[in-house]
Amino acid sequence: MKAHISLIMVALVVLLTFVPAASTRNYFTCDSPGGKTCPNCYYNDDGALVIPPDSQCYNS
C-alpha cells in the first residue's frame, strides 16, 4: 500500500512541475495565406508559425 501512495505522490509531483505549453504562448494577429486576418496566431516549439483554421479568420 505504501508503494502505491509513493507512486501516486511521484506522479503528482511530475504532473505539477510541467507548465502547459498553451499558457506560455504569445498570441498575436497575423495574415493568412488567403489574405484574411487571423487572431490567435502563435509560434510552436519548433519556431513554425501556427495560423488558426480559416473559419476563425476574417476579411481585413
MMTF fields as JSON, N, C-alpha, C and O atoms, coordinates in Angstrom:
{
  "mmtfVersion": "1.0.0",
  "mmtfProducer": "UNKNOWN",
  "numBonds": 239,
  "numAtoms": 240,
  "numGroups": 60,
  "numChains": 1,
  "numModels": 1,
  "chainsPerModel": [1],
  "groupsPerChain": [60],
  "chainIdList": ["A"],
  "bondAtomList": [4, 2, 8, 6, 12, 10, 16, 14, 20, 18, 24, 22, 28, 26, 32, 30, 36, 34, 40, 38, 44, 42, 48, 46, 52, 50, 56, 54, 60, 58, 64, 62, 68, 66, 72, 70, 76, 74, 80, 78, 84, 82, 88, 86, 92, 90, 96, 94, 100, 98, 104, 102, 108, 106, 112, 110, 116, 114, 120, 118, 124, 122, 128, 126, 132, 130, 136, 134, 140, 138, 144, 142, 148, 146, 152, 150, 156, 154, 160, 158, 164, 162, 168, 166, 172, 170, 176, 174, 180, 178, 184, 182, 188, 186, 192, 190, 196, 194, 200, 198, 204, 202, 208, 206, 212, 210, 216, 214, 220, 218, 224, 222, 228, 226, 232, 230, 236, 234],
  "bondOrderList": [1, 1, 1, 1, 1, 1, 1, 1, 1, 1, 1, 1, 1, 1, 1, 1, 1, 1, 1, 1, 1, 1, 1, 1, 1, 1, 1, 1, 1, 1, 1, 1, 1, 1, 1, 1, 1, 1, 1, 1, 1, 1, 1, 1, 1, 1, 1, 1, 1, 1, 1, 1, 1, 1, 1, 1, 1, 1, 1],
  "groupList": [{"groupName": "MET", "atomNameList": ["N", "CA", "C", "O"], "elementList": ["N", "C", "C", "O"], "formalChargeList": [0, 0, 0, 0], "bondAtomList": [1, 0, 2, 1, 3, 2], "bondOrderList": [1, 1, 2], "singleLetterCode": "M", "chemCompType": "L-PEPTIDE LINKING"}, {"groupName": "LYS", "atomNameList": ["N", "CA", "C", "O"], "elementList": ["N", "C", "C", "O"], "formalChargeList": [0, 0, 0, 0], "bondAtomList": [1, 0, 2, 1, 3, 2], "bondOrderList": [1, 1, 2], "singleLetterCode": "K", "chemCompType": "L-PEPTIDE LINKING"}, {"groupName": "ALA", "atomNameList": ["N", "CA", "C", "O"], "elementList": ["N", "C", "C", "O"], "formalChargeList": [0, 0, 0, 0], "bondAtomList": [1, 0, 2, 1, 3, 2], "bondOrderList": [1, 1, 2], "singleLetterCode": "A", "chemCompType": "L-PEPTIDE LINKING"}, {"groupName": "HIS", "atomNameList": ["N", "CA", "C", "O"], "elementList": ["N", "C", "C", "O"], "formalChargeList": [0, 0, 0, 0], "bondAtomList": [1, 0, 2, 1, 3, 2], "bondOrderList": [1, 1, 2], "singleLetterCode": "H", "chemCompType": "L-PEPTIDE LINKING"}, {"groupName": "ILE", "atomNameList": ["N", "CA", "C", "O"], "elementList": ["N", "C", "C", "O"], "formalChargeList": [0, 0, 0, 0], "bondAtomList": [1, 0, 2, 1, 3, 2], "bondOrderList": [1, 1, 2], "singleLetterCode": "I", "chemCompType": "L-PEPTIDE LINKING"}, {"groupName": "SER", "atomNameList": ["N", "CA", "C", "O"], "elementList": ["N", "C", "C", "O"], "formalChargeList": [0, 0, 0, 0], "bondAtomList": [1, 0, 2, 1, 3, 2], "bondOrderList": [1, 1, 2], "singleLetterCode": "S", "chemCompType": "L-PEPTIDE LINKING"}, {"groupName": "LEU", "atomNameList": ["N", "CA", "C", "O"], "elementList": ["N", "C", "C", "O"], "formalChargeList": [0, 0, 0, 0], "bondAtomList": [1, 0, 2, 1, 3, 2], "bondOrderList": [1, 1, 2], "singleLetterCode": "L", "chemCompType": "L-PEPTIDE LINKING"}, {"groupName": "VAL", "atomNameList": ["N", "CA", "C", "O"], "elementList": ["N", "C", "C", "O"], "formalChargeList": [0, 0, 0, 0], "bondAtomList": [1, 0, 2, 1, 3, 2], "bondOrderList": [1, 1, 2], "singleLetterCode": "V", "chemCompType": "L-PEPTIDE LINKING"}, {"groupName": "THR", "atomNameList": ["N", "CA", "C", "O"], "elementList": ["N", "C", "C", "O"], "formalChargeList": [0, 0, 0, 0], "bondAtomList": [1, 0, 2, 1, 3, 2], "bondOrderList": [1, 1, 2], "singleLetterCode": "T", "chemCompType": "L-PEPTIDE LINKING"}, {"groupName": "PHE", "atomNameList": ["N", "CA", "C", "O"], "elementList": ["N", "C", "C", "O"], "formalChargeList": [0, 0, 0, 0], "bondAtomList": [1, 0, 2, 1, 3, 2], "bondOrderList": [1, 1, 2], "singleLetterCode": "F", "chemCompType": "L-PEPTIDE LINKING"}, {"groupName": "PRO", "atomNameList": ["N", "CA", "C", "O"], "elementList": ["N", "C", "C", "O"], "formalChargeList": [0, 0, 0, 0], "bondAtomList": [1, 0, 2, 1, 3, 2], "bondOrderList": [1, 1, 2], "singleLetterCode": "P", "chemCompType": "L-PEPTIDE LINKING"}, {"groupName": "ARG", "atomNameList": ["N", "CA", "C", "O"], "elementList": ["N", "C", "C", "O"], "formalChargeList": [0, 0, 0, 0], "bondAtomList": [1, 0, 2, 1, 3, 2], "bondOrderList": [1, 1, 2], "singleLetterCode": "R", "chemCompType": "L-PEPTIDE LINKING"}, {"groupName": "ASN", "atomNameList": ["N", "CA", "C", "O"], "elementList": ["N", "C", "C", "O"], "formalChargeList": [0, 0, 0, 0], "bondAtomList": [1, 0, 2, 1, 3, 2], "bondOrderList": [1, 1, 2], "singleLetterCode": "N", "chemCompType": "L-PEPTIDE LINKING"}, {"groupName": "TYR", "atomNameList": ["N", "CA", "C", "O"], "elementList": ["N", "C", "C", "O"], "formalChargeList": [0, 0, 0, 0], "bondAtomList": [1, 0, 2, 1, 3, 2], "bondOrderList": [1, 1, 2], "singleLetterCode": "Y", "chemCompType": "L-PEPTIDE LINKING"}, {"groupName": "CYS", "atomNameList": ["N", "CA", "C", "O"], "elementList": ["N", "C", "C", "O"], "formalChargeList": [0, 0, 0, 0], "bondAtomList": [1, 0, 2, 1, 3, 2], "bondOrderList": [1, 1, 2], "singleLetterCode": "C", "chemCompType": "L-PEPTIDE LINKING"}, {"groupName": "ASP", "atomNameList": ["N", "CA", "C", "O"], "elementList": ["N", "C", "C", "O"], "formalChargeList": [0, 0, 0, 0], "bondAtomList": [1, 0, 2, 1, 3, 2], "bondOrderList": [1, 1, 2], "singleLetterCode": "D", "chemCompType": "L-PEPTIDE LINKING"}, {"groupName": "GLY", "atomNameList": ["N", "CA", "C", "O"], "elementList": ["N", "C", "C", "O"], "formalChargeList": [0, 0, 0, 0], "bondAtomList": [1, 0, 2, 1, 3, 2], "bondOrderList": [1, 1, 2], "singleLetterCode": "G", "chemCompType": "PEPTIDE LINKING"}, {"groupName": "GLN", "atomNameList": ["N", "CA", "C", "O"], "elementList": ["N", "C", "C", "O"], "formalChargeList": [0, 0, 0, 0], "bondAtomList": [1, 0, 2, 1, 3, 2], "bondOrderList": [1, 1, 2], "singleLetterCode": "Q", "chemCompType": "L-PEPTIDE LINKING"}],
  "groupTypeList": [0, 1, 2, 3, 4, 5, 6, 4, 0, 7, 2, 6, 7, 7, 6, 6, 8, 9, 7, 10, 2, 2, 5, 8, 11, 12, 13, 9, 8, 14, 15, 5, 10, 16, 16, 1, 8, 14, 10, 12, 14, 13, 13, 12, 15, 15, 16, 2, 6, 7, 4, 10, 10, 15, 5, 17, 14, 13, 12, 5],
  "groupIdList": [1, 2, 3, 4, 5, 6, 7, 8, 9, 10, 11, 12, 13, 14, 15, 16, 17, 18, 19, 20, 21, 22, 23, 24, 25, 26, 27, 28, 29, 30, 31, 32, 33, 34, 35, 36, 37, 38, 39, 40, 41, 42, 43, 44, 45, 46, 47, 48, 49, 50, 51, 52, 53, 54, 55, 56, 57, 58, 59, 60],
  "secStructList": [7, 2, 2, 2, 2, 2, 2, 2, 2, 2, 2, 2, 2, 2, 2, 2, 2, 1, 7, 7, 4, 4, 4, 4, 7, 7, 7, 3, 3, 3, 3, 7, 6, 6, 1, 3, 3, 3, 3, 3, 3, 3, 3, 7, 6, 6, 1, 7, 3, 3, 7, 7, 7, 4, 4, 4, 7, 3, 3, 7],
  "xCoordList": [0.821, 0.0, 0.868, 0.548, 1.965, 2.851, 3.47, 3.704, 3.73, 4.317, 3.342, 3.756, 2.058, 1.055, 0.969, 0.882, 0.994, 0.922, 2.157, 2.052, 3.316, 4.55, 4.503, 4.914, 4.009, 3.905, 2.949, 3.224, 1.845, 0.885, 1.505, 1.312, 2.239, 2.881, 3.908, 3.974, 4.698, 5.686, 4.983, 5.426, 3.903, 3.156, 2.598, 2.631, 2.092, 1.567, 2.657, 2.445, 3.807, 4.918, 5.345, 5.586, 5.44, 5.839, 4.806, 5.172, 3.53, 2.486, 2.449, 2.211, 2.679, 2.591, 3.82, 3.761, 4.923, 6.124, 6.126, 6.859, 5.331, 5.279, 4.19, 3.045, 4.55, 3.588, 3.034, 3.806, 1.726, 1.168, 1.701, 1.816, 2.022, 2.624, 1.701, 2.161, 0.419, -0.518, -0.484, -0.747, -0.174, -0.201, 1.01, 0.997, 2.052, 3.249, 3.348, 4.311, 2.386, 2.425, 2.016, 1.158, 2.639, 2.259, 1.429, 1.942, 0.152, -0.742, -0.731, -0.571, -0.902, -0.931, -1.778, -2.138, -2.094, -2.882, -1.934, -0.915, -2.275, -1.435, -2.317, -3.532, -1.71, -2.426, -2.261, -1.159, -3.377, -3.328, -2.88, -2.918, -2.454, -2.075, -3.229, -2.995, -4.474, -5.639, -5.976, -6.969, -5.162, -5.382, -6.328, -6.73, -6.692, -7.568, -6.731, -5.582, -7.318, -6.662, -7.105, -8.301, -6.155, -6.449, -5.993, -4.847, -6.879, -6.465, -5.822, -5.949, -5.157, -4.601, -3.547, -3.479, -2.735, -1.588, -0.495, -0.45, 0.376, 1.48, 2.574, 2.361, 3.741, 4.847, 4.899, 4.854, 4.995, 5.073, 6.49, 7.361, 6.719, 8.011, 9.156, 10.315, 8.839, 9.869, 10.114, 10.96, 9.382, 9.554, 8.713, 8.862, 7.831, 6.976, 5.716, 5.15, 5.292, 4.086, 2.862, 2.728, 1.972, 0.727, -0.415, -0.603, -1.176, -2.313, -3.581, -3.672, -4.568, -5.795, -6.555, -6.249, -7.539, -8.322, -8.946, -9.228, -9.152, -9.68, -11.034, -11.383, -11.799, -13.113, -13.007, -13.977, -11.839, -11.642, -11.084, -10.929, -10.789, -10.195, -11.287, -12.397, -10.963, -11.94, -11.272, -10.055, -12.095, -11.572, -11.127, -11.815, -9.964, -9.455, -9.788, -9.434],
  "yCoordList": [-1.197, 0.0, 1.265, 2.244, 1.234, 2.395, 2.648, 3.794, 1.582, 1.739, 2.453, 3.273, 2.147, 2.798, 4.29, 5.119, 4.62, 6.026, 6.777, 7.907, 6.158, 6.794, 7.024, 8.077, 6.051, 6.173, 7.302, 8.063, 7.405, 8.479, 9.838, 10.789, 9.939, 11.2, 11.618, 12.789, 10.671, 10.966, 11.437, 12.393, 10.776, 11.162, 12.58, 13.352, 12.923, 14.27, 15.326, 16.384, 15.046, 15.999, 16.209, 17.342, 15.136, 15.241, 16.045, 16.912, 15.768, 16.489, 17.968, 18.81, 18.286, 19.675, 20.503, 21.732, 19.86, 20.621, 21.09, 22.018, 20.476, 20.869, 21.902, 21.701, 23.02, 24.066, 23.76, 23.518, 23.764, 23.514, 24.524, 25.713, 24.043, 24.902, 26.044, 27.148, 25.784, 26.817, 28.043, 29.15, 27.879, 29.021, 29.929, 31.07, 29.447, 30.259, 30.849, 31.554, 30.579, 31.08, 32.543, 32.997, 33.256, 34.641, 34.653, 34.389, 34.959, 35.001, 36.396, 37.394, 36.456, 37.727, 37.573, 36.46, 38.686, 38.685, 38.61, 39.3, 37.772, 37.644, 37.51, 37.348, 37.579, 37.429, 36.008, 35.461, 35.417, 34.068, 34.131, 35.2, 33.001, 32.99, 33.411, 33.882, 33.242, 33.627, 35.106, 35.549, 35.877, 37.315, 37.737, 38.899, 36.82, 37.157, 37.448, 37.017, 38.182, 38.468, 37.42, 37.18, 36.8, 35.719, 36.081, 36.485, 35.941, 36.138, 34.861, 33.801, 34.952, 33.792, 33.019, 31.795, 33.696, 33.051, 32.916, 33.692, 31.939, 31.757, 30.936, 30.312, 30.945, 30.108, 28.858, 28.951, 27.681, 26.443, 26.241, 27.084, 25.133, 24.867, 24.771, 24.975, 24.462, 24.36, 25.694, 25.778, 26.735, 28.047, 28.275, 29.298, 27.337, 27.485, 28.275, 28.095, 29.139, 29.931, 29.033, 28.277, 29.116, 28.35, 29.341, 30.249, 29.155, 30.02, 29.21, 28.059, 29.795, 29.055, 28.731, 29.291, 27.838, 27.491, 28.736, 29.722, 28.671, 29.81, 30.273, 31.445, 29.367, 29.729, 30.734, 31.429, 30.817, 31.758, 33.098, 34.032, 33.187, 34.4, 35.263, 34.793, 36.514, 37.437, 38.315, 38.5, 38.849, 39.737, 41.045, 41.612, 41.513, 42.766, 43.954, 45.083],
  "zCoordList": [0.0, 0.0, 0.0, -0.674, 0.76, 0.8, -0.572, -0.956, -1.297, -2.632, -3.563, -4.383, -3.442, -4.274, -3.954, -4.86, -2.689, -2.28, -2.767, -3.245, -2.647, -3.114, -4.621, -5.109, -5.34, -6.79, -7.178, -8.106, -6.476, -6.74, -6.434, -7.191, -5.346, -4.975, -6.033, -6.408, -6.506, -7.545, -8.818, -9.455, -9.186, -10.383, -10.245, -11.203, -9.078, -8.854, -8.96, -9.553, -8.394, -8.462, -9.906, -10.323, -10.665, -12.071, -12.856, -13.649, -12.645, -13.37, -13.012, -13.878, -11.766, -11.325, -11.69, -11.653, -12.039, -12.379, -13.828, -14.171, -14.672, -16.073, -16.285, -15.881, -16.926, -17.251, -18.632, -19.56, -18.79, -20.122, -21.135, -20.838, -22.328, -23.35, -23.748, -24.039, -23.761, -24.193, -23.296, -23.765, -22.052, -21.141, -21.327, -20.864, -21.992, -22.171, -23.577, -23.879, -24.426, -25.796, -25.85, -25.093, -26.745, -27.015, -28.287, -29.374, -28.151, -29.303, -29.918, -29.215, -31.232, -31.94, -33.19, -33.573, -33.821, -35.051, -36.244, -36.28, -37.215, -38.405, -39.64, -39.528, -40.805, -42.071, -42.582, -42.592, -43.008, -43.556, -45.009, -45.618, -45.577, -46.994, -47.908, -49.021, -47.444, -48.24, -48.153, -48.731, -47.439, -47.348, -46.242, -46.187, -45.36, -44.246, -43.003, -42.9, -42.065, -40.797, -39.786, -39.621, -39.115, -38.179, -36.764, -36.569, -35.779, -34.395, -33.864, -34.477, -32.767, -32.054, -32.836, -32.722, -33.618, -34.252, -33.193, -32.238, -33.363, -32.419, -33.078, -34.118, -32.464, -32.921, -32.052, -30.826, -32.688, -31.91, -31.385, -31.597, -30.705, -30.074, -31.077, -30.715, -32.339, -33.375, -34.076, -34.966, -33.681, -34.287, -35.529, -36.197, -35.848, -37.027, -36.663, -35.585, -37.561, -37.353, -37.464, -38.425, -36.484, -36.494, -36.679, -35.868, -37.759, -38.073, -37.813, -38.242, -37.114, -36.832, -38.119, -39.172, -38.047, -39.239, -39.875, -39.195, -41.173, -41.925, -41.384, -41.523, -40.769, -40.24, -39.092, -38.791, -38.449, -37.351, -37.841, -37.055, -39.117, -39.677, -40.308, -40.558, -40.558, -41.127, -42.178, -42.177, -43.07, -44.117, -43.489, -42.64, -43.922, -43.345, -44.212, -43.874]
}
